[in-house]
Amino acid sequence: MAIWVVVVIVVLLIVWGIMTYNGLVRGLNKVEEAFSTMDVYLKKRYDLIPNLVETIKGYAKHESETLEKVISARNLAVKANTMDEKISSEKNFQSMLGPLYAIGEQYPDLKADKNFLSLQNELQNLESEIANSRKYYNAIVVKFNNMVMTFPSNLLAGMFGFHRQPMYEITDAAQRENVKVQF
């Protein structure tokens, strides 16, 4: 009889271990999927920026330094490989968009350009999608990080090499301000 109790306890521990491990794998896959979804929207925005810069160049010839900085930040963001690199480079790129938007406000003829208005509208839509995907990504990361950090699942997480995933947080006060995409 005592052997059956031990067998049942061992079987329950094995089942718990398998279920916990599979939950960690599913959680990590959801984090990667959420980041990938956000990355798609970021890539679309990165692809849109050169067109926007070219349109602005036609009207704002004296703003070449600002435009070059925007393109440089965009290129760094596109080249980022790891999740941490992408988050860091995206924050840098995001900080460069403010001056770009300011240029649009300074040139009335630019505001009337149909191509510019179309790009502006597309950018507004992308910013909304990016914001939504960031919220979803952060929610999934919180769930996963809770699994990795709380007892008893943290025992298996540590054994199998699961680690906390980075949140997409804005650390710079200037970046916390709402992005205005109205030119």
FIBA-221765 format. One record per residue: y, x negated, z of N, C-alpha, C in turn; residue in one letter. Coordinates in Angstrom, 1 decimal, padded with zeros to 4 digits. Layout:
FIBA-221765
atom npy:Y; npx:X; npz:Z; capy:Y; capx:X; capz:Z; cpy:Y; cpx:X; cpz:Z; type:A
...
//
This chain:
FIBA-221765
atom npy:-001.2; npx:-000.8; npz:000.0; capy:000.0; capx:000.0; capz:000.0; cpy:001.3; cpx:-000.9; cpz:000.0; type:M
atom npy:001.3; npx:-001.9; npz:000.8; capy:002.4; capx:-002.8; capz:000.9; cpy:002.7; cpx:-003.5; cpz:-000.4; type:A
atom npy:001.6; npx:-003.8; npz:-001.1; capy:001.7; capx:-004.5; capz:-002.4; cpy:002.4; cpx:-003.6; cpz:-003.4; type:I
atom npy:002.2; npx:-002.3; npz:-003.3; capy:002.8; capx:-001.3; capz:-004.3; cpy:004.3; cpx:-001.2; cpz:-004.0; type:W
atom npy:004.7; npx:-001.3; npz:-002.8; capy:006.1; capx:-001.3; capz:-002.4; cpy:006.8; cpx:-002.6; cpz:-003.0; type:V
atom npy:006.1; npx:-003.7; npz:-002.9; capy:006.7; capx:-004.9; capz:-003.4; cpy:006.8; cpx:-004.8; cpz:-005.0; type:V
atom npy:005.7; npx:-004.3; npz:-005.6; capy:005.7; capx:-004.2; capz:-007.1; cpy:006.8; cpx:-003.2; cpz:-007.5; type:V
atom npy:007.0; npx:-002.1; npz:-006.8; capy:008.1; capx:-001.2; capz:-007.2; cpy:009.4; cpx:-001.8; cpz:-007.0; type:V
atom npy:009.6; npx:-002.6; npz:-006.0; capy:010.9; capx:-003.3; capz:-005.7; cpy:011.2; cpx:-004.3; cpz:-006.8; type:I
atom npy:010.2; npx:-005.1; npz:-007.2; capy:010.3; capx:-006.1; capz:-008.3; cpy:010.6; cpx:-005.4; cpz:-009.6; type:V
atom npy:009.9; npx:-004.3; npz:-009.9; capy:010.1; capx:-003.6; capz:-011.2; cpy:011.5; cpx:-003.0; cpz:-011.2; type:V
atom npy:012.0; npx:-002.4; npz:-010.1; capy:013.4; capx:-001.9; capz:-010.0; cpy:014.4; cpx:-003.0; cpz:-010.2; type:L
atom npy:014.2; npx:-004.2; npz:-009.6; capy:015.1; capx:-005.3; capz:-009.8; cpy:015.1; cpx:-005.8; cpz:-011.2; type:L
atom npy:014.0; npx:-005.8; npz:-011.9; capy:013.9; capx:-006.2; capz:-013.3; cpy:014.6; cpx:-005.2; cpz:-014.2; type:I
atom npy:014.4; npx:-003.9; npz:-013.9; capy:015.1; capx:-002.8; capz:-014.7; cpy:016.6; cpx:-002.9; cpz:-014.5; type:V
atom npy:017.0; npx:-003.1; npz:-013.2; capy:018.4; capx:-003.3; capz:-012.9; cpy:019.0; cpx:-004.5; cpz:-013.7; type:W
atom npy:018.3; npx:-005.6; npz:-013.6; capy:018.7; capx:-006.8; capz:-014.3; cpy:018.9; cpx:-006.6; cpz:-015.8; type:G
atom npy:017.9; npx:-005.9; npz:-016.4; capy:018.0; capx:-005.6; capz:-017.9; cpy:019.2; cpx:-004.7; cpz:-018.2; type:I
atom npy:019.3; npx:-003.6; npz:-017.4; capy:020.4; capx:-002.7; capz:-017.6; cpy:021.8; cpx:-003.3; cpz:-017.4; type:M
atom npy:021.9; npx:-004.1; npz:-016.4; capy:023.2; capx:-004.8; capz:-016.1; cpy:023.5; cpx:-005.8; cpz:-017.2; type:T
atom npy:022.5; npx:-006.6; npz:-017.7; capy:022.7; capx:-007.5; capz:-018.7; cpy:023.1; cpx:-006.8; cpz:-020.0; type:Y
atom npy:022.4; npx:-005.7; npz:-020.4; capy:022.8; capx:-005.0; capz:-021.6; cpy:024.1; cpx:-004.4; cpz:-021.4; type:N
atom npy:024.5; npx:-003.9; npz:-020.3; capy:025.9; capx:-003.4; capz:-020.0; cpy:026.9; cpx:-004.5; cpz:-020.3; type:G
atom npy:026.7; npx:-005.7; npz:-019.8; capy:027.6; capx:-006.8; capz:-020.0; cpy:027.7; cpx:-007.1; cpz:-021.5; type:L
atom npy:026.6; npx:-007.1; npz:-022.2; capy:026.6; capx:-007.4; capz:-023.7; cpy:027.4; cpx:-006.3; cpz:-024.4; type:V
atom npy:027.1; npx:-005.1; npz:-024.1; capy:027.9; capx:-004.0; capz:-024.7; cpy:029.4; cpx:-004.1; cpz:-024.4; type:R
atom npy:029.7; npx:-004.4; npz:-023.1; capy:031.1; capx:-004.6; capz:-022.8; cpy:031.8; cpx:-005.7; cpz:-023.6; type:G
atom npy:031.1; npx:-006.8; npz:-023.7; capy:031.7; capx:-007.9; capz:-024.5; cpy:031.8; cpx:-007.5; cpz:-025.9; type:L
atom npy:030.9; npx:-006.8; npz:-026.5; capy:031.0; capx:-006.4; capz:-027.9; cpy:032.1; cpx:-005.4; cpz:-028.0; type:N
atom npy:032.4; npx:-004.5; npz:-027.1; capy:033.5; capx:-003.6; capz:-027.1; cpy:034.8; cpx:-004.4; cpz:-027.1; type:K
atom npy:034.9; npx:-005.4; npz:-026.3; capy:036.1; capx:-006.2; capz:-026.2; cpy:036.4; cpx:-006.9; cpz:-027.5; type:V
atom npy:035.3; npx:-007.5; npz:-028.1; capy:035.5; capx:-008.1; capz:-029.4; cpy:035.8; cpx:-007.1; cpz:-030.5; type:E
atom npy:035.3; npx:-005.9; npz:-030.5; capy:035.6; capx:-004.9; capz:-031.5; cpy:037.0; cpx:-004.5; cpz:-031.3; type:E
atom npy:037.5; npx:-004.2; npz:-030.1; capy:038.9; capx:-003.8; capz:-029.8; cpy:039.8; cpx:-004.9; cpz:-030.3; type:A
atom npy:039.5; npx:-006.2; npz:-030.0; capy:040.4; capx:-007.2; capz:-030.5; cpy:040.4; cpx:-007.3; cpz:-032.0; type:F
atom npy:039.2; npx:-007.1; npz:-032.6; capy:039.2; capx:-007.2; capz:-034.1; cpy:040.0; cpx:-006.1; cpz:-034.7; type:S
atom npy:040.0; npx:-004.9; npz:-034.1; capy:040.8; capx:-003.8; capz:-034.6; cpy:042.3; cpx:-004.1; cpz:-034.5; type:T
atom npy:042.7; npx:-004.7; npz:-033.4; capy:044.1; capx:-005.1; capz:-033.2; cpy:044.4; cpx:-006.1; cpz:-034.2; type:M
atom npy:043.5; npx:-007.1; npz:-034.4; capy:043.7; capx:-008.2; capz:-035.3; cpy:043.9; cpx:-007.7; cpz:-036.8; type:D
atom npy:043.3; npx:-006.6; npz:-037.2; capy:043.4; capx:-006.0; capz:-038.5; cpy:044.9; cpx:-005.6; cpz:-038.7; type:V
atom npy:045.4; npx:-004.9; npz:-037.7; capy:046.8; capx:-004.4; capz:-037.7; cpy:047.8; cpx:-005.6; cpz:-037.7; type:Y
atom npy:047.5; npx:-006.6; npz:-036.9; capy:048.3; capx:-007.8; capz:-036.9; cpy:048.3; cpx:-008.5; cpz:-038.2; type:L
atom npy:047.2; npx:-008.6; npz:-038.8; capy:047.1; capx:-009.2; capz:-040.2; cpy:047.9; cpx:-008.4; cpz:-041.2; type:K
atom npy:047.8; npx:-007.1; npz:-041.2; capy:048.6; capx:-006.3; capz:-042.1; cpy:050.1; cpx:-006.6; cpz:-041.9; type:K
atom npy:050.5; npx:-006.7; npz:-040.6; capy:051.9; capx:-007.0; capz:-040.4; cpy:052.3; cpx:-008.4; cpz:-040.8; type:R
atom npy:051.4; npx:-009.4; npz:-040.6; capy:051.6; capx:-010.7; capz:-041.1; cpy:051.8; cpx:-010.7; cpz:-042.6; type:Y
atom npy:051.0; npx:-009.9; npz:-043.3; capy:051.1; capx:-009.9; capz:-044.7; cpy:052.3; cpx:-009.2; cpz:-045.2; type:D
atom npy:052.8; npx:-008.3; npz:-044.4; capy:054.1; capx:-007.5; capz:-044.8; cpy:055.3; cpx:-008.4; cpz:-044.6; type:L
atom npy:055.3; npx:-009.3; npz:-043.6; capy:056.5; capx:-010.0; capz:-043.3; cpy:057.1; cpx:-010.9; cpz:-044.4; type:I
atom npy:056.2; npx:-011.6; npz:-045.2; capy:056.8; capx:-012.4; capz:-046.3; cpy:057.6; cpx:-011.5; cpz:-047.3; type:P
atom npy:057.0; npx:-010.3; npz:-047.6; capy:057.7; capx:-009.4; capz:-048.5; cpy:059.1; cpx:-008.9; cpz:-047.9; type:N
atom npy:059.1; npx:-008.7; npz:-046.6; capy:060.3; capx:-008.3; capz:-045.9; cpy:061.3; cpx:-009.5; cpz:-046.0; type:L
atom npy:060.8; npx:-010.7; npz:-045.7; capy:061.7; capx:-011.8; capz:-045.7; cpy:062.3; cpx:-012.0; cpz:-047.1; type:V
atom npy:061.5; npx:-011.9; npz:-048.1; capy:062.0; capx:-012.1; capz:-049.5; cpy:063.0; cpx:-011.0; cpz:-049.9; type:E
atom npy:062.8; npx:-009.8; npz:-049.4; capy:063.8; capx:-008.8; capz:-049.6; cpy:065.1; cpx:-009.1; cpz:-048.9; type:T
atom npy:065.0; npx:-009.6; npz:-047.7; capy:066.2; capx:-009.9; capz:-046.9; cpy:066.9; cpx:-011.1; cpz:-047.5; type:I
atom npy:066.2; npx:-012.1; npz:-048.1; capy:066.8; capx:-013.3; capz:-048.7; cpy:067.8; cpx:-012.9; cpz:-049.8; type:K
atom npy:067.5; npx:-011.9; npz:-050.5; capy:068.3; capx:-011.5; capz:-051.6; cpy:069.7; cpx:-011.0; cpz:-051.1; type:G
atom npy:069.8; npx:-010.6; npz:-049.9; capy:071.1; capx:-010.1; capz:-049.3; cpy:071.7; cpx:-011.0; cpz:-048.3; type:Y
atom npy:070.9; npx:-011.8; npz:-047.6; capy:071.3; capx:-012.6; capz:-046.5; cpy:071.0; cpx:-014.1; cpz:-046.8; type:A
atom npy:071.7; npx:-014.6; npz:-047.7; capy:071.5; capx:-016.0; capz:-048.1; cpy:071.8; cpx:-017.0; cpz:-047.0; type:K
atom npy:072.7; npx:-016.6; npz:-046.1; capy:073.1; capx:-017.6; capz:-045.1; cpy:072.2; cpx:-017.5; cpz:-043.8; type:H
atom npy:071.1; npx:-016.8; npz:-043.9; capy:070.2; capx:-016.6; capz:-042.8; cpy:068.9; cpx:-017.4; cpz:-043.0; type:E
atom npy:068.9; npx:-018.4; npz:-043.8; capy:067.7; capx:-019.1; capz:-044.2; cpy:067.0; cpx:-019.7; cpz:-043.0; type:S
atom npy:067.7; npx:-020.2; npz:-042.0; capy:067.1; capx:-020.9; capz:-040.9; cpy:066.3; cpx:-019.9; cpz:-040.1; type:E
atom npy:066.9; npx:-018.7; npz:-039.8; capy:066.1; capx:-017.7; capz:-039.1; cpy:064.9; cpx:-017.2; cpz:-039.9; type:T
atom npy:065.1; npx:-017.0; npz:-041.2; capy:063.9; capx:-016.6; capz:-042.0; cpy:062.8; cpx:-017.6; cpz:-042.0; type:L
atom npy:063.2; npx:-018.9; npz:-042.0; capy:062.2; capx:-019.9; capz:-042.0; cpy:061.4; cpx:-020.0; cpz:-040.7; type:E
atom npy:062.1; npx:-019.7; npz:-039.6; capy:061.5; capx:-019.7; capz:-038.3; cpy:060.5; cpx:-018.5; cpz:-038.2; type:K
atom npy:060.9; npx:-017.4; npz:-038.8; capy:060.0; capx:-016.2; capz:-038.8; cpy:058.7; cpx:-016.5; cpz:-039.6; type:V
atom npy:058.9; npx:-017.1; npz:-040.8; capy:057.7; capx:-017.5; capz:-041.6; cpy:056.9; cpx:-018.5; cpz:-040.9; type:I
atom npy:057.5; npx:-019.5; npz:-040.3; capy:056.7; capx:-020.5; capz:-039.6; cpy:055.9; cpx:-019.9; cpz:-038.4; type:S
atom npy:056.5; npx:-019.0; npz:-037.6; capy:055.8; capx:-018.4; capz:-036.6; cpy:054.7; cpx:-017.5; cpz:-037.1; type:A
atom npy:054.9; npx:-016.8; npz:-038.2; capy:053.9; capx:-016.0; capz:-038.9; cpy:052.7; cpx:-016.9; cpz:-039.3; type:R
atom npy:053.0; npx:-018.0; npz:-039.9; capy:052.0; capx:-018.9; capz:-040.4; cpy:051.1; cpx:-019.5; cpz:-039.3; type:N
atom npy:051.7; npx:-019.8; npz:-038.1; capy:051.0; capx:-020.2; capz:-037.0; cpy:050.1; cpx:-019.1; cpz:-036.5; type:L
atom npy:050.6; npx:-017.9; npz:-036.5; capy:049.8; capx:-016.8; capz:-036.0; cpy:048.6; cpx:-016.5; cpz:-036.9; type:A
atom npy:048.8; npx:-016.7; npz:-038.2; capy:047.7; capx:-016.5; capz:-039.2; cpy:046.6; cpx:-017.5; cpz:-039.0; type:V
atom npy:047.0; npx:-018.7; npz:-038.7; capy:046.0; capx:-019.8; capz:-038.5; cpy:045.3; cpx:-019.8; cpz:-037.2; type:K
atom npy:045.7; npx:-019.1; npz:-036.2; capy:045.0; capx:-019.1; capz:-034.9; cpy:043.6; cpx:-018.6; cpz:-035.1; type:A
atom npy:042.7; npx:-019.2; npz:-034.3; capy:041.2; capx:-018.9; capz:-034.5; cpy:040.7; cpx:-018.2; cpz:-033.3; type:N
atom npy:040.9; npx:-018.7; npz:-032.1; capy:040.3; capx:-018.1; capz:-030.9; cpy:041.1; cpx:-016.9; cpz:-030.4; type:T
atom npy:040.5; npx:-016.1; npz:-029.6; capy:041.2; capx:-015.0; capz:-029.0; cpy:042.5; cpx:-015.4; cpz:-028.3; type:M
atom npy:042.3; npx:-016.5; npz:-027.4; capy:043.5; capx:-017.0; capz:-026.7; cpy:044.6; cpx:-017.5; cpz:-027.6; type:D
atom npy:044.2; npx:-018.2; npz:-028.6; capy:045.2; capx:-018.8; capz:-029.6; cpy:045.9; cpx:-017.6; cpz:-030.3; type:E
atom npy:045.1; npx:-016.6; npz:-030.7; capy:045.7; capx:-015.5; capz:-031.4; cpy:046.7; cpx:-014.7; cpz:-030.5; type:K
atom npy:046.4; npx:-014.5; npz:-029.3; capy:047.3; capx:-013.8; capz:-028.4; cpy:048.5; cpx:-014.6; cpz:-028.1; type:I
atom npy:048.4; npx:-015.9; npz:-027.9; capy:049.5; capx:-016.8; capz:-027.7; cpy:050.4; cpx:-016.9; cpz:-028.9; type:S
atom npy:049.9; npx:-017.1; npz:-030.1; capy:050.7; capx:-017.2; capz:-031.3; cpy:051.3; cpx:-015.8; cpz:-031.7; type:S
atom npy:050.6; npx:-014.7; npz:-031.4; capy:051.2; capx:-013.4; capz:-031.6; cpy:052.4; cpx:-013.2; cpz:-030.7; type:E
atom npy:052.4; npx:-013.6; npz:-029.5; capy:053.5; capx:-013.5; capz:-028.6; cpy:054.7; cpx:-014.3; cpz:-029.1; type:K
atom npy:054.5; npx:-015.5; npz:-029.6; capy:055.5; capx:-016.3; capz:-030.2; cpy:056.1; cpx:-015.6; cpz:-031.5; type:N
atom npy:055.2; npx:-015.1; npz:-032.3; capy:055.6; capx:-014.4; capz:-033.5; cpy:056.5; cpx:-013.2; cpz:-033.2; type:F
atom npy:056.0; npx:-012.4; npz:-032.2; capy:056.7; capx:-011.2; capz:-031.8; cpy:058.1; cpx:-011.5; cpz:-031.3; type:Q
atom npy:058.3; npx:-012.7; npz:-030.7; capy:059.7; capx:-013.1; capz:-030.2; cpy:060.6; cpx:-013.4; cpz:-031.4; type:S
atom npy:060.0; npx:-013.8; npz:-032.5; capy:060.8; capx:-014.1; capz:-033.7; cpy:061.3; cpx:-012.9; cpz:-034.5; type:M
atom npy:060.6; npx:-011.7; npz:-034.2; capy:061.0; capx:-010.5; capz:-035.0; cpy:062.4; cpx:-010.0; cpz:-034.6; type:L
atom npy:062.8; npx:-010.2; npz:-033.4; capy:064.1; capx:-009.7; capz:-033.0; cpy:065.2; cpx:-010.2; cpz:-033.9; type:G
atom npy:065.3; npx:-011.5; npz:-034.1; capy:066.4; capx:-012.0; capz:-035.0; cpy:066.2; cpx:-011.5; cpz:-036.4; type:P
atom npy:065.0; npx:-011.3; npz:-036.8; capy:064.8; capx:-010.7; capz:-038.2; cpy:065.4; cpx:-009.3; cpz:-038.3; type:L
atom npy:065.1; npx:-008.5; npz:-037.3; capy:065.7; capx:-007.1; capz:-037.3; cpy:067.2; cpx:-007.1; cpz:-037.2; type:Y
atom npy:067.7; npx:-008.1; npz:-036.4; capy:069.2; capx:-008.2; capz:-036.3; cpy:069.8; cpx:-008.5; cpz:-037.7; type:A
atom npy:069.2; npx:-009.3; npz:-038.5; capy:069.7; capx:-009.6; capz:-039.8; cpy:069.8; cpx:-008.3; cpz:-040.6; type:I
atom npy:068.8; npx:-007.5; npz:-040.5; capy:068.8; capx:-006.2; capz:-041.3; cpy:070.0; cpx:-005.3; cpz:-040.9; type:G
atom npy:070.4; npx:-005.4; npz:-039.6; capy:071.5; capx:-004.5; capz:-039.2; cpy:072.9; cpx:-005.1; cpz:-039.6; type:E
atom npy:072.9; npx:-006.3; npz:-040.0; capy:074.2; capx:-007.0; capz:-040.3; cpy:074.6; cpx:-006.7; cpz:-041.8; type:Q
atom npy:073.7; npx:-006.3; npz:-042.6; capy:073.9; capx:-006.2; capz:-044.1; cpy:073.7; cpx:-004.7; cpz:-044.5; type:Y
atom npy:074.8; npx:-004.0; npz:-044.7; capy:074.7; capx:-002.6; capz:-045.1; cpy:074.0; cpx:-002.4; cpz:-046.5; type:P
atom npy:074.3; npx:-003.3; npz:-047.4; capy:073.6; capx:-003.2; capz:-048.7; cpy:072.1; cpx:-003.3; cpz:-048.6; type:D
atom npy:071.7; npx:-004.1; npz:-047.7; capy:070.2; capx:-004.2; capz:-047.4; cpy:069.6; cpx:-002.9; cpz:-046.9; type:L
atom npy:070.3; npx:-002.2; npz:-046.1; capy:069.8; capx:-001.0; capz:-045.5; cpy:069.6; cpx:000.1; cpz:-046.6; type:K
atom npy:070.3; npx:-000.1; npz:-047.7; capy:070.2; capx:000.9; capz:-048.8; cpy:069.2; cpx:000.6; cpz:-049.8; type:A
atom npy:068.6; npx:-000.6; npz:-049.8; capy:067.6; capx:-001.1; capz:-050.7; cpy:066.3; cpx:-000.3; cpz:-050.5; type:D
atom npy:065.8; npx:000.3; npz:-051.6; capy:064.6; capx:001.2; capz:-051.5; cpy:063.4; cpx:000.4; cpz:-051.1; type:K
atom npy:063.2; npx:-000.8; npz:-051.6; capy:062.1; capx:-001.7; capz:-051.2; cpy:062.2; cpx:-002.0; cpz:-049.8; type:N
atom npy:063.4; npx:-002.3; npz:-049.3; capy:063.5; capx:-002.7; capz:-047.9; cpy:063.2; cpx:-001.5; cpz:-047.0; type:F
atom npy:063.7; npx:-000.3; npz:-047.4; capy:063.4; capx:000.9; capz:-046.6; cpy:061.9; cpx:001.2; cpz:-046.6; type:L
atom npy:061.2; npx:001.0; npz:-047.7; capy:059.8; capx:001.2; capz:-047.7; cpy:059.1; cpx:000.2; cpz:-046.8; type:S
atom npy:059.5; npx:-001.1; npz:-046.8; capy:058.9; capx:-002.1; capz:-046.0; cpy:059.2; cpx:-001.8; cpz:-044.5; type:L
atom npy:060.4; npx:-001.3; npz:-044.2; capy:060.8; capx:-000.9; capz:-042.9; cpy:059.9; cpx:000.2; cpz:-042.3; type:Q
atom npy:059.7; npx:001.2; npz:-043.1; capy:058.8; capx:002.3; capz:-042.7; cpy:057.4; cpx:001.8; cpz:-042.5; type:N
atom npy:056.9; npx:001.0; npz:-043.4; capy:055.5; capx:000.5; capz:-043.2; cpy:055.4; cpx:-000.3; cpz:-041.9; type:E
atom npy:056.5; npx:-001.1; npz:-041.7; capy:056.5; capx:-002.0; capz:-040.4; cpy:056.5; cpx:-001.1; cpz:-039.2; type:L
atom npy:057.3; npx:000.0; npz:-039.2; capy:057.3; capx:000.9; capz:-038.1; cpy:056.0; cpx:001.5; cpz:-037.8; type:Q
atom npy:055.3; npx:001.9; npz:-038.8; capy:053.9; capx:002.4; capz:-038.7; cpy:053.0; cpx:001.4; cpz:-038.1; type:N
atom npy:053.1; npx:000.2; npz:-038.6; capy:052.2; capx:-000.9; capz:-038.1; cpy:052.5; cpx:-001.2; cpz:-036.7; type:L
atom npy:053.7; npx:-001.2; npz:-036.3; capy:054.1; capx:-001.5; capz:-034.9; cpy:053.5; cpx:-000.5; cpz:-034.0; type:E
atom npy:053.5; npx:000.8; npz:-034.4; capy:052.9; capx:001.9; capz:-033.6; cpy:051.4; cpx:001.7; cpz:-033.5; type:S
atom npy:050.7; npx:001.3; npz:-034.6; capy:049.3; capx:001.1; capz:-034.6; cpy:048.9; cpx:-000.1; cpz:-033.7; type:E
atom npy:049.8; npx:-001.2; npz:-033.8; capy:049.5; capx:-002.4; capz:-033.0; cpy:049.7; cpx:-002.0; cpz:-031.5; type:I
atom npy:050.7; npx:-001.3; npz:-031.1; capy:050.9; capx:-000.9; capz:-029.7; cpy:049.7; cpx:-000.1; cpz:-029.2; type:A
atom npy:049.2; npx:000.9; npz:-030.0; capy:048.0; capx:001.7; capz:-029.6; cpy:046.8; cpx:000.8; cpz:-029.5; type:N
atom npy:046.6; npx:-000.1; npz:-030.4; capy:045.4; capx:-001.0; capz:-030.3; cpy:045.5; cpx:-001.9; cpz:-029.2; type:S
atom npy:046.7; npx:-002.4; npz:-028.8; capy:046.8; capx:-003.2; capz:-027.6; cpy:046.4; cpx:-002.5; cpz:-026.4; type:R
atom npy:046.9; npx:-001.2; npz:-026.3; capy:046.5; capx:-000.4; capz:-025.1; cpy:045.0; cpx:-000.3; cpz:-025.0; type:K
atom npy:044.4; npx:000.0; npz:-026.1; capy:042.9; capx:000.2; capz:-026.1; cpy:042.2; cpx:-001.1; cpz:-025.7; type:Y
atom npy:042.7; npx:-002.2; npz:-026.3; capy:042.1; capx:-003.5; capz:-026.1; cpy:042.2; cpx:-003.8; cpz:-024.6; type:Y
atom npy:043.4; npx:-003.7; npz:-024.0; capy:043.6; capx:-004.0; capz:-022.6; cpy:042.7; cpx:-003.1; cpz:-021.7; type:N
atom npy:042.5; npx:-001.8; npz:-022.0; capy:041.7; capx:-000.9; capz:-021.3; cpy:040.2; cpx:-001.4; cpz:-021.3; type:A
atom npy:039.8; npx:-001.8; npz:-022.5; capy:038.4; capx:-002.3; capz:-022.6; cpy:038.2; cpx:-003.6; cpz:-021.8; type:I
atom npy:039.2; npx:-004.5; npz:-021.9; capy:039.1; capx:-005.7; capz:-021.2; cpy:039.1; cpx:-005.5; cpz:-019.7; type:V
atom npy:039.8; npx:-004.5; npz:-019.2; capy:039.8; capx:-004.2; capz:-017.7; cpy:038.4; cpx:-003.8; cpz:-017.3; type:V
atom npy:037.8; npx:-002.9; npz:-018.1; capy:036.4; capx:-002.5; capz:-017.8; cpy:035.5; cpx:-003.6; cpz:-017.8; type:K
atom npy:035.5; npx:-004.5; npz:-018.8; capy:034.6; capx:-005.6; capz:-018.9; cpy:034.9; cpx:-006.6; cpz:-017.7; type:F
atom npy:036.1; npx:-006.9; npz:-017.5; capy:036.4; capx:-007.8; capz:-016.4; cpy:036.0; cpx:-007.3; cpz:-015.0; type:N
atom npy:036.0; npx:-006.0; npz:-014.8; capy:035.6; capx:-005.4; capz:-013.6; cpy:034.1; cpx:-005.6; cpz:-013.5; type:N
atom npy:033.3; npx:-005.5; npz:-014.5; capy:031.9; capx:-005.7; capz:-014.5; cpy:031.6; cpx:-007.2; cpz:-014.2; type:M
atom npy:032.4; npx:-008.1; npz:-014.8; capy:032.1; capx:-009.5; capz:-014.6; cpy:032.5; cpx:-010.0; cpz:-013.1; type:V
atom npy:033.4; npx:-009.3; npz:-012.5; capy:034.0; capx:-009.7; capz:-011.2; cpy:033.4; cpx:-009.0; cpz:-010.0; type:M
atom npy:032.8; npx:-007.9; npz:-010.2; capy:032.3; capx:-007.1; capz:-009.1; cpy:030.8; cpx:-007.3; cpz:-008.8; type:T
atom npy:030.5; npx:-007.2; npz:-007.5; capy:029.1; capx:-007.4; capz:-007.0; cpy:028.4; cpx:-006.1; cpz:-007.3; type:F
atom npy:027.2; npx:-006.1; npz:-007.7; capy:026.2; capx:-007.2; capz:-007.9; cpy:026.2; cpx:-007.7; cpz:-009.3; type:P
atom npy:026.9; npx:-007.0; npz:-010.3; capy:026.8; capx:-007.5; capz:-011.7; cpy:027.4; cpx:-008.9; cpz:-011.9; type:S
atom npy:028.3; npx:-009.3; npz:-011.0; capy:028.8; capx:-010.6; capz:-011.2; cpy:027.8; cpx:-011.7; cpz:-011.0; type:N
atom npy:026.7; npx:-011.4; npz:-010.3; capy:025.6; capx:-012.4; capz:-010.2; cpy:025.0; cpx:-012.7; cpz:-011.5; type:L
atom npy:024.7; npx:-011.6; npz:-012.3; capy:024.1; capx:-011.8; capz:-013.6; cpy:025.1; cpx:-012.3; cpz:-014.6; type:L
atom npy:026.3; npx:-011.9; npz:-014.5; capy:027.4; capx:-012.4; capz:-015.4; cpy:027.5; cpx:-013.9; cpz:-015.3; type:A
atom npy:027.6; npx:-014.4; npz:-014.1; capy:027.7; capx:-015.8; capz:-013.9; cpy:026.4; cpx:-016.6; cpz:-014.4; type:G
atom npy:025.3; npx:-016.0; npz:-014.2; capy:024.0; capx:-016.6; capz:-014.6; cpy:023.9; cpx:-016.7; cpz:-016.1; type:M
atom npy:024.4; npx:-015.7; npz:-016.8; capy:024.3; capx:-015.7; capz:-018.3; cpy:025.6; cpx:-016.1; cpz:-019.0; type:F
atom npy:026.6; npx:-016.6; npz:-018.3; capy:027.7; capx:-017.1; capz:-018.9; cpy:028.8; cpx:-016.2; cpz:-019.4; type:G
atom npy:028.8; npx:-015.0; npz:-018.8; capy:029.9; capx:-014.0; capz:-019.2; cpy:031.1; cpx:-014.4; cpz:-018.3; type:F
atom npy:032.2; npx:-014.4; npz:-019.0; capy:033.5; capx:-014.7; capz:-018.3; cpy:034.5; cpx:-013.7; cpz:-018.6; type:H
atom npy:035.6; npx:-013.7; npz:-017.7; capy:036.7; capx:-012.7; capz:-017.9; cpy:037.3; cpx:-013.0; cpz:-019.3; type:R
atom npy:037.8; npx:-011.9; npz:-019.8; capy:038.4; capx:-011.9; capz:-021.1; cpy:039.9; cpx:-011.8; cpz:-020.9; type:Q
atom npy:040.7; npx:-012.4; npz:-021.8; capy:042.2; capx:-012.4; capz:-021.6; cpy:042.8; cpx:-011.0; cpz:-021.9; type:P
atom npy:043.7; npx:-010.6; npz:-021.1; capy:044.5; capx:-009.4; capz:-021.4; cpy:045.6; cpx:-009.8; cpz:-022.4; type:M
atom npy:046.0; npx:-008.8; npz:-023.1; capy:047.2; capx:-009.0; capz:-023.9; cpy:048.4; cpx:-008.6; cpz:-023.1; type:Y
atom npy:049.0; npx:-009.5; npz:-022.4; capy:050.1; capx:-009.3; capz:-021.6; cpy:051.4; cpx:-009.9; cpz:-022.1; type:E
atom npy:052.5; npx:-009.3; npz:-021.9; capy:053.8; capx:-009.9; capz:-022.3; cpy:054.4; cpx:-010.5; cpz:-021.1; type:I
atom npy:054.6; npx:-011.8; npz:-021.2; capy:055.1; capx:-012.6; capz:-020.0; cpy:056.5; cpx:-012.8; cpz:-020.1; type:T
atom npy:057.1; npx:-012.9; npz:-021.3; capy:058.5; capx:-013.2; capz:-021.5; cpy:059.3; cpx:-011.9; cpz:-021.3; type:D
atom npy:060.3; npx:-011.9; npz:-020.5; capy:061.1; capx:-010.7; capz:-020.2; cpy:061.8; cpx:-010.1; cpz:-021.5; type:A
atom npy:062.2; npx:-011.0; npz:-022.4; capy:062.8; capx:-010.6; capz:-023.6; cpy:061.8; cpx:-009.9; cpz:-024.5; type:A
atom npy:060.6; npx:-010.2; npz:-024.5; capy:059.6; capx:-009.6; capz:-025.3; cpy:059.2; cpx:-008.2; cpz:-024.7; type:Q
atom npy:059.5; npx:-008.0; npz:-023.5; capy:059.2; capx:-006.7; capz:-022.8; cpy:060.0; cpx:-005.5; cpz:-023.4; type:R
atom npy:061.2; npx:-005.9; npz:-024.0; capy:062.1; capx:-004.9; capz:-024.5; cpy:061.4; cpx:-004.3; cpz:-025.7; type:E
atom npy:061.8; npx:-003.0; npz:-025.9; capy:061.2; capx:-002.3; capz:-027.1; cpy:061.7; cpx:-002.9; cpz:-028.4; type:N
atom npy:060.8; npx:-003.0; npz:-029.3; capy:061.1; capx:-003.6; capz:-030.6; cpy:061.8; cpx:-002.5; cpz:-031.4; type:V
atom npy:063.0; npx:-002.8; npz:-031.9; capy:063.7; capx:-001.8; capz:-032.7; cpy:063.5; cpx:-002.2; cpz:-034.2; type:K
atom npy:063.0; npx:-001.3; npz:-034.9; capy:062.7; capx:-001.6; capz:-036.3; cpy:063.7; cpx:-000.8; cpz:-037.2; type:V
atom npy:064.8; npx:-000.5; npz:-036.7; capy:065.8; capx:000.3; capz:-037.5; cpy:066.9; cpx:-000.7; cpz:-038.0; type:Q
atom npy:066.9; npx:-000.8; npz:-039.3; capy:067.9; capx:-001.7; capz:-039.9; cpy:069.1; cpx:-000.9; cpz:-040.4; type:F
//
